Structure formats: structure tokens, C-alpha cells
Amino acid sequence: MSTAPTRVFVARLVGLPIFDPQGDQVAKVRDLVVAMRSDSTNQPRVLGMVAEVFGRRRIFVPMTRVTGIDSGQVYTTGLLNMRRFEQRSTETLVMGQMLDRRVVIKETGVQGTVYDVAMEQARNRDWVLSRVAVQEASKGFRRRGQTHIVEWRDVEGLTTREETQGATHLIAALNEMRPADAANVVHDLPRERRMAVVAAMDDERLADVLEELPEEDQVEILELLDSERAADVLEEMSADDAADLIADLPPDTAATLLGLMEPEEAEDVRRLMSYADETAGGMMTPEPVILSPDATVADALARVRNPELTPSLAALVYVCRQPLETPTGRLLGAAHIQRLLREPPSTLVAAALDESMDPLRPDATIDAVAAHLATYNLVAAPVVDEEGRLLGAVTVDDLLDHMLPDNWRDQADRPGPITGGRGR
């Protein structure tokens, strides 16, 4: 490990790419696994890294497989065990369980919370946790507390179980991740720690993370929230994801939450729930980009710049008669953004419609939707009722979410080099 720096702070390590000897990226760092010592003054040994491989599987990479660490990447031998990481009772996750732990600096008696931890190599070549970054409590309105970086042995409180551990610094780390990556971290947290994190997240961020979690996690988290907050979070979710989640709840709970949601948001969800699950109506998103016949190319491009739109939703705009909220007036047609980019900004979008695109009916089966998108090389397609009114749009990511097995996020079979076992 000659290329490794003498000290590495874990919060800066998380998210770094992991490369094999051929220079191909094989994973990303998500956490560190350590073995705590019975004597709290002894530095914990770093057993390995929790890494996320392509396909969102989290695996264990022993430190013996790590050949180098620099400021922007991690290098391994290339021999990785693709078995899903399962935390053992004797192991502790640095990001997941140490951040936000309340501690005391022995020499000064200063109290604070952990916001980072550093590791370095000992003389025997083992990696150990050596330093702790501690932040004192805030001193008044908008004043951050003083920070300290101290030796591991000079801190008390890291080896004891804490029932009311906060989540401020872990939330800050999660907010730097994409929702799918943050969801993986939340999924792997111990139950008590997961709920502390959920309680500290704002509603919009929690909604983004919930959309990426397995169904059982979604239901568990929502049922543990108070009803008012659960309804607020559902309002922040996309209507199709909210409909899928509410359908998995007990009927009484579902009715209560729908009653607490804003009427317009609840109406969208109820409408989606009225369609069979494996149909275009059940899969569609009721809020595509909808424009009036007098909208220009400049208007369309301004609308699709919205960073909250997924790439598939931003690929098409739909021109409709009034009203412009679904169900709209009659759908006049759809225009591809790729085509609009070649038109003068003042051109009417209605002059650049794809006249060959047929809409889907809400009762179209999942196979019919897949065939339609594949036949016409589309990433999205409109869904209309018998009167030709736009009800929503089915995107390719909506389709994949319904075509993949329910537990696709947790499936074990992923390609990759395999070693004999999870060595230490």
C-alpha cells in the first residue's frame, strides 16, 4: 500500500471510485467496517470497506485487497467477493453508526458530536482508526460550535451504545449523494439509526429517498411516521410512486393519509390507483410537460430545463387544448426535444409535432407498452382516454420499475470476479 496517504478521513473517502489493476472502475466506497476493541483506548482495526458495485449491490472489500488510496480513488487487487455485505454483530460501520455520536474529550471535558473519523496504517500494516473530528454544540443562533481533531484514545463515548444518537452529520453526507445512493445507505442502517435519520431528513429529501427504497422499507418507514408528516412526504413524491406505496398500506391507513393530503395531490394518486397495476394507466406519470398550441420552442426548452424532471420525462413535450392539467383537453401531439433543438426559438412547438406517434390507452398491458416503446424507439409515450384527452405519460423508467422483480434492488446474482469467501 505504498501509494496510500498516511491518514485518510472517512467522509472524504466515501463516494470515491474503486479501480482494479486494469484501471477499470469496479465499485464505489460507501462505508468502512471496523472491529471495536474492548479497551476503548485501543484504536479499532479497519476490517474493510463497504463498496457499491454496479447494480447497486453492496459488497465487502477487505483492506487486504486494497493496494492503494489517493486523493481521488481507491485501488484493489481486482479479486472481489460479490456476495452481498451483511453486517456482523461484532462490526461497526463508521459512517452509519459513528457519525453524530455524542462524545467527551477527556483532557478538557468538552462535549460534542463526531463529524468525521480518520484512519491510518499502523506499523504492522493494519489500518486503524486514529483520529476523531468533534464539533461542539452550536453557540447561539446560526453560530456553529468549535471543532477539534483529537487522538482516538483522548475521546470517551465511541464504544458505548447510544439510544438517542443524532443524525446531523450523516444527513449532511447523505445530502451529497444521489437519491439512489442515499437510499442504499439508509437501507443498510440498523433500524434505530435508520429512524433517527428519517426523522432528521426534510420531507422533500425523504420523498426522493423513499422512491428508491424497496417496498418493505417504504412501508415500514411510512408507518412509523406520524400521519401528518407521512401525508406531507407522500405529497413530495411523484404521484405514481406515491400511488404504488399507498396501495401497499393497510386500507385504513391509506384512507387516512389520502384524506390528509392536499386535495389536488390526493386526486392524482386516487386516479392512478383506479387503474390496474400492470397497465399504462397504473404505470404512467400524471405530470408530463404539457404546453398549449401557442407555445414556442423557447417555451418548451425553458420547461424541460427543470432539474427535477427525469431525462425520460424531459425528452418529450405534449401539446394539448385547455385545460393543461391532466386530464387535459384533446391531445394534439408530442414533440421530441431533440427535434426542437434544431428549430428557431420563436417557432411554434405545434409545427414540430411527431405525427407518427400513436398514444397509448390506459388499459394497455405492460407487454403492449414495452412493445410500443421498443417499436418506435421511444423513452416515453402519451396515455389518452376515449376522448383523446391526455391522462399522463409512460416513461421507460416507469416500465422498468414494473417489469423488474419486486425485489430487484436486493437480488444477489450479479456478474463479477469472485474469491472464495469474505476474508479478514
C-alpha positions in Angstrom: 0.0 0.0 0.0 2.9 2.3 -0.7 0.7 4.8 -2.6 -1.7 5.3 0.4 -1.5 8.6 2.3 -0.6 8.4 6.0 -4.1 9.5 7.1 -7.5 9.4 5.4 -10.7 11.0 6.7 -13.6 8.7 6.1 -16.2 11.3 5.0 -13.8 12.2 2.2 -13.3 8.6 1.3 -17.0 7.8 0.9 -18.0 8.0 -2.8 -14.6 7.5 -4.2 -14.3 5.1 -7.2 -12.6 1.8 -6.7 -10.4 0.6 -9.6 -9.0 -2.8 -10.5 -5.4 -3.3 -11.7 -6.5 -2.7 -15.3 -7.8 0.8 -14.5 -11.5 -0.2 -14.8 -13.9 1.2 -12.1 -15.5 -1.7 -10.3 -17.2 -0.1 -7.4 -17.6 3.0 -5.1 -16.8 3.3 -1.4 -19.8 3.6 0.8 -18.6 3.0 4.4 -15.9 1.5 6.5 -16.2 -1.7 8.6 -14.3 -1.7 11.9 -13.8 -4.0 14.9 -14.0 -2.1 18.1 -11.6 -3.1 20.9 -12.7 -4.0 24.5 -10.3 -1.4 25.7 -11.7 2.0 24.5 -8.2 3.5 24.3 -7.1 0.9 21.7 -7.5 2.0 18.1 -10.2 0.0 16.3 -8.9 -2.1 13.4 -10.4 -1.3 10.0 -11.6 -4.7 8.5 -12.5 -3.4 5.1 -14.8 -1.2 3.0 -18.5 -1.5 2.2 -18.5 -0.9 -1.6 -21.3 -0.5 -4.0 -20.8 -2.4 -7.3 -22.8 -1.7 -10.5 -26.3 -2.8 -10.0 -26.4 -1.1 -6.5 -25.2 -4.2 -4.7 -23.2 -3.6 -1.5 -20.3 -5.9 -1.0 -17.4 -6.2 1.4 -13.8 -5.4 0.3 -11.2 -6.5 2.9 -8.4 -4.0 3.5 -6.0 -6.8 2.4 -7.4 -6.3 -1.1 -6.8 -2.6 -1.1 -3.5 -1.8 -2.8 -3.6 2.0 -2.8 -5.6 5.1 -1.8 -5.0 8.6 -3.1 -7.0 11.8 -3.1 -9.5 10.7 -5.7 -9.6 6.9 -5.9 -9.0 3.5 -4.3 -7.1 0.7 -6.0 -7.7 -3.1 -5.3 -6.2 -6.4 -6.4 -9.3 -6.8 -8.6 -10.4 -10.0 -6.8 -13.7 -9.1 -5.1 -16.3 -11.3 -3.5 -19.6 -10.4 -5.0 -21.6 -11.7 -2.1 -23.9 -9.1 -0.6 -22.5 -7.4 2.5 -24.2 -8.4 5.7 -23.0 -6.6 8.9 -22.0 -8.9 11.8 -22.8 -8.2 15.4 -19.1 -7.6 16.2 -18.7 -5.0 13.4 -19.4 -1.2 13.4 -20.0 1.0 10.4 -18.1 4.3 10.6 -20.5 6.5 8.5 -23.6 4.6 9.5 -23.1 4.3 13.3 -20.2 6.6 14.4 -21.1 9.9 12.9 -23.2 12.1 15.2 -22.2 10.0 18.3 -22.0 12.2 21.4 -18.5 12.1 22.9 -16.4 13.9 25.5 -12.8 15.0 25.1 -11.1 13.6 28.2 -8.5 16.3 28.8 -10.8 19.3 28.5 -14.2 17.8 29.3 -15.5 19.4 26.1 -18.7 17.7 24.8 -19.6 17.4 21.1 -20.6 15.1 18.3 -18.5 13.2 15.9 -18.5 14.6 12.3 -15.6 12.6 10.9 -13.1 9.9 11.7 -9.6 9.4 10.3 -7.8 6.1 9.6 -4.1 5.4 9.1 -1.8 2.4 8.7 -0.1 1.1 11.8 3.5 -0.4 11.8 2.1 -3.9 11.3 0.4 -2.6 8.1 -3.1 -2.9 9.6 -5.4 0.1 9.1 -6.8 1.6 12.3 -9.0 4.5 13.3 -6.6 7.1 14.7 -8.3 10.5 15.0 -11.8 11.8 15.7 -13.2 15.1 14.5 -15.6 16.5 17.1 -17.9 19.5 16.8 -19.1 21.3 19.9 -22.8 22.2 20.2 -23.9 25.4 18.4 -23.3 28.6 20.4 -26.3 30.7 19.8 -28.3 31.4 16.6 -26.5 30.3 13.4 -23.2 30.0 15.2 -21.5 26.7 14.7 -19.7 25.2 17.6 -15.9 24.9 17.6 -14.3 21.9 16.0 -11.5 19.7 17.4 -9.4 16.8 15.9 -8.1 14.6 18.6 -6.5 11.2 19.1 -8.8 8.2 19.4 -7.6 7.5 22.9 -8.5 11.0 24.0 -12.2 10.6 23.4 -14.9 8.9 25.5 -18.2 7.7 24.2 -17.4 6.0 21.0 -17.6 2.4 22.3 -20.9 2.7 24.2 -24.3 2.2 22.8 -26.3 5.4 22.4 -30.1 5.2 22.3 -30.7 8.8 21.1 -27.9 9.3 18.6 -28.5 12.3 16.4 -28.1 12.4 12.6 -26.9 15.9 11.6 -23.6 14.9 10.1 -24.8 11.7 8.5 -27.7 13.7 6.9 -25.1 16.1 5.5 -23.2 13.2 3.9 -26.4 11.7 2.5 -27.4 15.1 1.0 -24.3 15.0 -1.1 -25.4 11.6 -2.7 -27.8 10.9 -5.4 -31.2 9.7 -4.0 -30.5 6.1 -5.1 -27.1 6.0 -3.3 -28.6 7.6 -0.2 -31.3 5.0 -0.2 -28.7 2.3 -0.2 -27.1 3.8 2.9 -30.5 4.2 4.7 -31.4 0.6 3.8 -28.3 -0.8 5.4 -28.5 1.2 8.6 -29.6 -0.5 11.9 -33.3 0.1 12.5 -32.9 2.6 15.3 -30.3 4.6 13.4 -32.4 4.5 10.2 -35.4 6.0 12.0 -33.2 8.7 13.6 -32.0 9.6 10.1 -35.5 9.6 8.7 -36.7 11.9 11.5 -34.0 14.4 10.7 -34.5 14.5 6.9 -36.6 17.2 5.3 -39.7 16.0 3.6 -38.5 16.5 0.0 -35.3 14.6 0.5 -37.1 11.8 2.4 -39.5 11.5 -0.5 -36.6 11.2 -3.0 -35.0 8.5 -0.9 -38.3 6.6 -0.3 -38.9 6.4 -4.1 -35.6 4.4 -4.3 -36.1 2.1 -1.4 -37.5 -1.5 -1.6 -41.3 -1.7 -0.9 -40.9 -3.2 2.6 -38.6 -0.4 3.7 -41.0 2.2 2.3 -44.0 0.7 4.2 -42.0 0.4 7.4 -40.8 4.0 7.3 -44.1 5.5 6.4 -46.0 3.5 9.1 -43.6 4.8 11.8 -44.1 8.5 10.8 -47.0 10.4 12.3 -49.9 10.7 9.9 -49.4 14.4 9.2 -45.8 14.0 8.2 -46.4 10.8 6.2 -49.0 12.7 4.2 -46.6 15.6 3.6 -43.9 13.2 2.4 -46.4 11.5 0.0 -47.2 14.9 -1.4 -43.5 15.4 -2.2 -43.2 12.0 -4.0 -44.1 11.6 -7.7 -47.8 10.7 -7.9 -47.1 7.2 -9.5 -44.6 6.3 -6.7 -47.0 7.6 -4.0 -49.9 5.5 -5.5 -47.7 2.4 -5.5 -46.7 3.0 -1.9 -50.2 3.8 -0.7 -51.5 0.6 -2.4 -49.2 -1.4 -0.2 -50.5 0.1 3.1 -53.5 -1.2 5.1 -56.7 0.2 3.7 -57.5 2.2 6.9 -54.0 3.8 6.9 -54.2 4.5 3.1 -57.6 6.2 3.5 -56.3 8.3 6.4 -53.3 9.5 4.5 -55.2 10.3 1.4 -57.6 12.4 3.5 -54.7 14.4 4.9 -53.0 15.1 1.6 -53.8 18.3 -0.4 -56.9 17.6 -2.5 -55.2 18.0 -5.9 -52.3 15.7 -4.9 -54.7 13.1 -3.5 -56.8 13.3 -6.6 -53.9 12.4 -8.8 -53.0 9.5 -6.6 -56.6 8.2 -6.5 -56.8 8.4 -10.2 -53.7 6.3 -10.7 -54.9 3.8 -8.1 -58.1 3.3 -10.1 -56.1 1.6 -12.9 -54.8 -1.9 -12.8 -51.2 -2.1 -11.6 -49.7 -3.7 -14.7 -51.3 -1.3 -17.3 -50.3 2.0 -18.9 -52.7 3.8 -16.6 -51.2 2.2 -13.5 -47.6 3.0 -14.6 -48.0 6.5 -16.0 -46.8 9.8 -14.6 -49.7 12.3 -14.5 -47.4 15.4 -14.7 -45.5 15.3 -18.0 -44.5 18.6 -19.7 -47.8 20.0 -21.2 -47.9 23.0 -23.5 -50.7 25.0 -25.2 -50.9 25.2 -29.0 -49.4 28.7 -29.0 -46.3 27.7 -27.1 -42.9 28.3 -28.8 -39.8 26.2 -28.9 -38.2 28.7 -26.4 -41.2 28.0 -24.0 -40.6 24.2 -24.3 -36.9 24.4 -23.7 -37.4 26.6 -20.7 -39.8 24.0 -19.2 -37.6 21.0 -19.8 -34.6 22.7 -18.1 -36.4 21.9 -14.8 -33.8 19.9 -12.9 -36.5 17.9 -11.1 -37.6 16.3 -14.4 -36.1 12.9 -15.2 -34.3 12.6 -18.5 -37.2 10.5 -19.9 -39.9 13.0 -18.9 -37.8 15.8 -20.4 -37.4 14.1 -23.7 -40.9 14.8 -24.9 -43.4 17.7 -24.6 -47.1 17.3 -25.1 -49.3 19.9 -26.8 -52.9 19.9 -25.7 -56.1 22.0 -25.7 -57.1 23.7 -22.5 -57.2 22.7 -19.7 -53.5 21.9 -19.4 -53.7 19.9 -16.2 -54.4 16.1 -16.6 -56.9 15.1 -17.8 -56.3 17.8 -20.3 -58.2 18.9 -23.3 -57.6 17.0 -26.5 -54.0 15.9 -27.1 -52.8 17.5 -30.4 -49.4 15.6 -30.4 -46.0 15.3 -28.9 -42.7 16.9 -29.9 -39.2 15.5 -29.3 -36.8 17.8 -27.6 -34.1 16.6 -29.9 -36.2 17.9 -32.8 -36.9 21.2 -31.0 -33.2 21.9 -30.5 -32.9 22.2 -34.3 -35.7 24.7 -34.6 -35.6 28.5 -34.2 -36.7 29.5 -30.7 -39.6 31.5 -32.0 -41.1 28.6 -33.9 -44.4 27.1 -32.5 -44.0 23.7 -30.9 -47.2 22.7 -32.7 -45.3 22.9 -36.0 -42.8 20.3 -34.9 -45.1 17.5 -33.6 -44.2 13.9 -34.3 -47.3 13.0 -36.4 -46.3 9.3 -36.5 -46.6 8.8 -32.7 -49.7 7.0 -31.6 -50.8 7.4 -28.0 -51.5 4.5 -25.6 -54.8 3.7 -23.9 -54.8 3.4 -20.1 -55.7 -0.3 -20.2 -52.7 -1.2 -22.4 -50.9 -4.1 -20.8 -47.3 -3.9 -19.7 -46.2 -6.1 -22.7 -48.1 -3.8 -25.1 -46.4 -0.7 -23.5 -42.9 -2.4 -23.8 -43.6 -3.3 -27.4 -44.8 0.2 -28.2 -41.7 1.9 -26.8 -39.4 -0.6 -28.4 -41.0 -0.5 -31.8 -40.9 3.3 -32.1 -37.6 3.8 -30.2 -39.2 5.9 -27.5 -38.3 6.7 -24.0 -41.8 8.0 -23.2 -45.3 7.9 -24.7 -48.6 9.7 -24.1 -51.6 7.9 -22.5 -55.1 9.2 -23.5 -58.7 8.4 -22.7 -61.5 7.6 -25.2 -62.0 11.3 -25.9 -58.3 11.8 -26.7 -57.5 13.7 -23.5 -54.0 13.4 -22.1 -54.0 11.4 -18.9 -50.3 11.1 -18.4 -47.1 9.7 -19.9 -45.4 6.3 -19.5 -41.7 6.5 -19.4 -39.1 3.8 -19.9 -38.1 4.0 -16.2 -41.7 3.5 -15.2 -41.8 0.5 -17.4 -38.6 -1.0 -16.0 -39.8 -0.5 -12.4 -42.8 -2.7 -13.2 -41.0 -5.2 -15.3 -38.2 -6.0 -12.9 -38.9 -8.4 -10.0 -40.3 -6.8 -6.8 -37.0 -7.4 -5.0 -34.7 -6.4 -7.8 -32.8 -4.0 -5.6 -31.9 -6.9 -3.3 -31.1 -9.6 -5.9 -27.9 -11.5 -5.3 -27.0 -12.6 -8.8 -24.6 -10.0 -10.3 -21.7 -10.7 -12.6 -18.2 -10.1 -11.3 -14.9 -11.8 -10.2 -15.4 -14.0 -7.1 -13.0 -15.1 -4.5 -13.6 -17.9 -2.0 -15.2 -16.1 0.8 -15.4 -12.9 2.9 -11.8 -13.0 4.3 -10.4 -10.8 7.0 
